[in-house]
Amino acid sequence: MTRLYFVRHGKTEWNLQGRYQGANGDSPLLPQSFDEIRLLAKDLAPIHFDHAYVSPLPRAQVTAKTLITALHQTIPLSVEPGIREFNLGKMEGKTFAEVEAKYPKELHGFRYAPDQYDPHAIGGETFPELIARMQPVIQRAVEYDLSDSANLLFVSHGAALVALIQSLLGTPIADMRKDGGLTNSSVTILEADQVALPYRLIKWNDTHFLNRKLTSSDTI
C-alpha cells in the first residue's frame, strides 16, 4: 500500500502573530521551527521516502528542504502549485481579530461551518474549489507508485491540508473540522491501496516528538 505523509510547514512569524497568510501572503519561519522540523525528521528517520511534493509558497519550501536535509536521504522533490494554501482573498495579511471584526460571517463559515462558507465577498476560494485542485495532485502521486509500497511526503499548509485530508477520507464538507486542526511541523499519515477514494487514516496531527507545550497559535 502507498503511505502518504502530510506535513504542515513550520511555525512562522505570522502564525505567532495570529495573522492569516493564505495563498498569497507569507512570512519567515521562526528560529525554533528549524529545530522542530529536525525533531520531525528524527521521528521519520526510519522511513525511506520515495518522493516529496511541496507547495510553491516559501514557508513550505523552506520546511521541505530543511526536513529532507535532516532526513539524510536523497528524495526527489516536486513543486506542486495545486497544494498551496487556501486563497483567503481580503482576509490575507490581517490578524484574526481584524478578520473577526470585518468579516465575521466569512470567518465563522471558514472556521466552524465549511459547508456554509461563501468567500465571494472577500474574493476567496471555496472548499470545493480547493479540493478540486488538491486531490488530483495526491491521486496522481498514488497512481505513479507502480510498486504499491512507496512512502510519499507532502509539505503544505494547515487549512488546506485539513480540507484535503478529510476529503481523501470521504468526509463531507460540513464535517471537515471534526478532528480539529493541524499543528505546525505535525505529520498526518494515510494509506491508499488504490487511486480511488476513500483512503485510510493511520495517524492524525502527530506532534508527540515536539518537546514543548503547544499553544493556540500552533494549530489551525
N, C-alpha and C positions, 0 to 999 in steps of 0.2 A: 504493500500500500504506500502511496505517496504521503509524506508527512509535510505539513505546512506550518512554518513558524512565523508568526506575525509579531513584529517588534514595533512598539511605539518609540518615536525618537526621544532622545534625552531631553531633560528639562531645560527650557530656555528662559531668557530674561523676561519675555512677555508672559510666559507661563507663571513665573513667580509674581509678576505684577497683576495677574488676573486680567489679561488683555487678549482679545481674540486675534489670532494670526490668520487663519483661513488659508485660502489658495493663493493669495497674492501678497500677504504680509509675511514677515519673517523676523527673527531675532537670534542672536548668538546663543549657543549652548552655554549654560553656567559651568564654571570650572569643575564643580562637584560632579557634573554629568559625565565627564570623561572617566572618572573613577567608577561611576555606577555602570557605565557601558562595559568597562573592563570586568566588573563583577559579573555582569550578564555573560560575557564571553567565557569566563572561568566556569560558570554553570553549564554552558553549552559546549564546552571544550570536547567532551567525549563524542560529540556528534559530528559526522562528516557531512558537510553541506555541498550539494552538487551545483547549486546556482543560487544567486541572490538577486533580488529585484528591489529597486528603490525609487521612491518619489523624486521628482526633479527639484524639490524645494531644498535650499541649503541645509536646514536643520536636520532633515532626513539623510541627506547625502553625507554630512559630517558624521552622523551617528553610524551609518552603514560602513563607512570607510574605517572609522575607529574600531568598530566591532570586528570587522574582517581582519584587520591588522592584529588585534588582540587574540583572535582565534588561531593565528599562525597557520592558516590554511590558504591555499590558492583557490579562490572561489570566483568564478565568472560573475561579473556584476552588470546588470542591465538596468538602465534608467527607463522607468515606465511612467509617462505623464498621466496615465489612467489611474494611478494610485496616489495622486496628490490629495491634499486636504480638501474638505468642503469649500466651495466658493460661498462665502458668507456675505458677499456684497458690502453694503454700508456698515455692517457690524465689524468689519475687519479693522484692526488698529485701535478699536475702542475698548475701554475697560468693561468688565461685566456690569459694574454699577451704571455706567453710561448707557449701555445697551438696554438694561432693565428699565431705565428711565425713559428712553427714547423709543424703544421697540419692544414693549412688554409682551404684546401678542405673539410676535415672531419668536422672541426668546422662549416663551412658555412652550410653544409648539416644538421648537428645536430641541429643548432640553427634556421635556416631560411628555409631549404628545406628538410623536413624529408623524402619525397619520393625519394630524390636523395642521401640520406646518406648511404655511404658504409664504414663501420668501419673495414673491414677485415685487412687493412694495420696496424691498431693500435690494433688489437686483441680485438675489442669491440663487442657489441651486437646490432643487427638491431632493428628497430621499430617493425617489425612483430614478431621477437623472444621475445621481451619484452612483447608485447600484449598477445602472446600465453601463457606465464607463469603467467601473472597477471589476465587476465579475468576470468579464472576458479576459482580463489580464491573468487572473488566477486560473481560470479554466484552460487557457492556452498553455500555461506553465505545467499544469497537470497532464495535459494531452502530450506535451513534449517529453514527458517522463516515460520513455519506452521500457524502462526496467520495472516500472510499477513499484519502485522501492526507494526513490530519491527523497532526500531531505531538502526542502526548498525554503529559503529565507526571504521574507518580505519586510521591508522597513518603510513605515508610512506614519500616519497621524491618528491621534486619538479619536476624534469624532467620526472620521471617515472609516477607520478600522472597525469601530463598534457596528456601524451600519453594514459594512461589507461582511464581516464575520457572521453576524446574525443572519444576513441574507443567505450566506452559504450553508447555514444550518437549517434553513427553511422557516425562520422566524418571521411572522407577519410584521409589517412596518409598525403597526400600533404597539407591538411588544418589544421593540428593539432596545429599549432601555432596561429590560427586565433583569439583566445580570449586572447592571451598573456600568461604569465607565472603564477606561484603561489608563493605567499609570505610566508615567514617563519611564522609559527603559524596561518596561514589562514585556513578557512574551506570552502569547496565546497560541496554543497548538491544536491543529485539526488534522484529521486523517481523511484521505479520499481514496476509494478503491476503484473509482471510475470518474470520468469527466462530469457526468450528470450529477446534479444535486439531489438531495442534500448530502453534505459531508458530515463527519462525526467530530464532536468536541472531545478533546483529550484533556485540555487544561485551559482555564480562563484567567487571564490577567495575573500571571505568576510573578510575584515580586519577592519570593522568600529569600533571595540572595542579597537583597539590598540591606545594608547594615545601619539603618536609621528608621526612626518612626516617621511614617508618611503623614503628610498634611493635606488639606483640602486642595491646595494648588498643584498637587502632584497628579491628580486624576481628573479626567473629563469624560 
